[in-house]
């Protein structure tokens, strides 16, 4: 059964792959997404079992883009529903961080004391998401797109899918 950090790991793996890293070592992915090596390994095993990660020989791990995009569009919001909290300081997410969308006022944020925005809190897929996204803008955009699918209306969901399709394009 998938866990939220599995989606985080899959998106992180694709971000690294599109940045030109052909064979992404497990520790490189773990470092990007701020998970331990064992957590990252377990996430990749679950992704492979769910056919969201192609079964290949190590270290060539490749997301199954078609399966992931189908799951993202039709299942993500039901499997990992949004959990909101009171207004807080944090890192902008969803439509506040996806290109092509006018940021709402106030923006949805992942809670984080050192964040630069203030708005209603949206619990991230995993606790290390805000920290990792502050260090990698491409990861931030991709995970904000995932949040558009979790919380958005039709327009936001379309923009989120467009961002993910671009990221997972062959």
C-alpha positions as CSV (number, residue, x, y, z in Angstrom):
1,X,0.0,0.0,0.0
2,X,1.3,3.4,-0.9
3,X,2.4,6.0,1.6
4,X,2.5,9.7,1.0
5,X,6.3,9.8,1.0
6,X,6.2,7.4,-1.9
7,X,4.7,10.0,-4.1
8,X,7.3,12.5,-2.8
9,X,10.1,10.0,-3.7
10,X,8.7,9.4,-7.2
11,X,8.4,13.1,-8.0
12,X,11.9,13.7,-6.6
13,X,13.3,10.8,-8.7
14,X,11.8,12.3,-11.8
15,X,13.1,15.8,-11.0
16,X,16.6,14.4,-10.7
17,X,16.2,12.4,-14.0
18,X,15.0,15.5,-15.9
19,X,18.0,17.4,-14.5
20,X,20.2,15.0,-16.4
21,X,21.1,12.4,-13.8
22,X,20.8,9.1,-15.6
23,X,21.3,6.6,-12.8
24,X,20.2,8.2,-9.6
25,X,21.9,6.7,-6.6
26,X,19.6,5.9,-3.7
27,X,21.5,8.3,-1.4
28,X,21.3,11.1,-3.9
29,X,17.5,10.8,-4.0
30,X,17.3,10.4,-0.2
31,X,19.4,13.6,0.2
32,X,17.1,15.5,-2.1
33,X,13.9,14.6,-0.4
34,X,15.3,14.6,3.1
35,X,14.4,11.0,3.9
36,X,16.7,8.3,5.4
37,X,18.2,5.7,3.0
38,X,16.0,3.0,4.4
39,X,12.8,5.1,4.1
40,X,13.7,5.9,0.5
41,X,14.5,2.3,-0.3
42,X,11.1,1.2,1.2
43,X,9.3,3.9,-0.8
44,X,10.9,2.8,-4.1
45,X,10.0,-0.9,-3.3
46,X,6.3,0.1,-2.7
47,X,6.3,2.2,-5.9
48,X,7.6,-0.7,-7.9
49,X,5.0,-3.0,-6.4
50,X,2.2,-0.6,-7.4
51,X,3.7,-0.3,-10.9
52,X,4.5,3.4,-10.5
53,X,8.2,2.6,-10.8
54,X,9.4,0.5,-13.7
55,X,11.1,-2.7,-12.5
56,X,14.7,-2.3,-13.8
57,X,18.1,-3.2,-12.6
58,X,19.8,-1.0,-10.0
59,X,20.8,1.8,-10.1
60,X,18.5,2.6,-13.1
61,X,15.2,3.4,-11.5
62,X,12.6,4.9,-13.9
63,X,9.2,6.2,-13.0
64,X,6.3,4.6,-15.0
65,X,5.1,8.0,-16.3
66,X,1.9,6.8,-17.8
67,X,0.8,5.0,-14.7
68,X,1.7,7.8,-12.4
69,X,0.0,10.5,-14.5
70,X,-3.2,8.4,-14.6
71,X,-3.0,7.8,-10.8
72,X,-2.3,11.5,-10.2
73,X,-5.2,12.7,-12.3
74,X,-7.8,10.3,-11.0
75,X,-6.7,8.9,-7.7
76,X,-4.4,11.1,-5.8
77,X,-7.0,13.4,-4.2
78,X,-8.8,10.3,-2.9
79,X,-5.8,8.3,-1.6
80,X,-4.1,11.3,-0.1
81,X,-6.8,13.9,0.7
82,X,-5.9,17.4,1.8
83,X,-5.7,18.2,5.5
84,X,-6.1,21.9,6.3
85,X,-5.0,23.8,9.4
86,X,-5.2,27.3,10.8
87,X,-3.4,30.2,9.1
88,X,0.3,30.1,9.7
89,X,3.7,31.1,8.3
90,X,5.0,28.7,5.7
91,X,6.0,27.8,2.1
92,X,3.5,28.6,-0.6
93,X,1.9,25.6,-2.3
94,X,-0.8,24.6,-4.8
95,X,-2.0,27.5,-7.0
96,X,0.3,29.9,-5.1
97,X,3.4,28.1,-6.5
98,X,2.4,26.7,-9.9
99,X,3.3,28.8,-12.9
100,X,0.4,30.1,-14.9
101,X,-2.0,30.4,-12.0
102,X,-2.8,33.6,-10.2
103,X,-1.8,33.1,-6.6
104,X,-4.7,33.3,-4.2
105,X,-4.7,35.8,-1.4
106,X,-3.9,34.5,1.1
107,X,-2.0,31.5,-0.3
108,X,-2.1,27.9,0.9
109,X,1.1,27.2,2.7
110,X,3.0,24.2,4.0
111,X,3.7,25.1,7.7
112,X,7.3,26.1,8.3
113,X,8.5,28.8,10.7
114,X,11.1,30.1,8.2
115,X,8.6,30.3,5.3
116,X,8.0,33.6,3.6
117,X,4.2,33.4,3.2
118,X,1.3,33.5,5.5
119,X,-2.0,31.7,4.9
120,X,-4.1,28.7,5.6
121,X,-2.0,25.6,6.3
122,X,-2.1,22.6,4.1
123,X,-0.4,19.5,5.6
124,X,2.3,18.4,3.1
125,X,2.5,14.9,1.8
126,X,5.4,14.3,4.1
127,X,7.0,16.3,6.9
128,X,10.2,17.0,5.0
129,X,8.5,18.5,1.9
130,X,8.8,22.2,2.8
131,X,12.5,21.9,3.7
132,X,13.3,20.0,0.5
133,X,11.3,22.4,-1.7
134,X,13.1,25.4,-0.3
135,X,16.3,23.9,-1.6
136,X,15.1,22.8,-5.0
137,X,12.7,25.1,-7.0
138,X,11.9,22.3,-9.6
139,X,10.9,20.0,-6.8
140,X,8.8,22.8,-5.2
141,X,6.9,23.4,-8.5
142,X,6.2,19.7,-9.0
143,X,5.0,19.1,-5.5
144,X,2.8,22.3,-5.6
145,X,1.3,20.8,-8.8
146,X,0.6,17.6,-6.9
147,X,-1.2,19.7,-4.3
148,X,-3.2,21.4,-7.0
149,X,-4.6,17.9,-7.8
150,X,-5.3,17.3,-4.1
151,X,-7.1,20.6,-3.3
152,X,-7.8,22.4,-6.5
153,X,-10.9,23.1,-8.5
154,X,-11.0,22.3,-12.2
155,X,-8.7,25.1,-13.4
156,X,-6.1,24.4,-10.7
157,X,-6.2,20.7,-11.4
158,X,-5.7,21.3,-15.1
159,X,-2.6,23.5,-14.4
160,X,-1.3,20.9,-11.9
161,X,-1.7,18.1,-14.5
162,X,0.0,20.2,-17.2
163,X,3.0,20.8,-14.9
164,X,3.2,17.1,-14.1
165,X,2.8,16.1,-17.8
166,X,5.7,18.4,-18.7
167,X,7.9,16.9,-15.9
168,X,7.1,13.3,-16.8
169,X,7.3,13.8,-20.6
170,X,9.5,11.3,-22.4
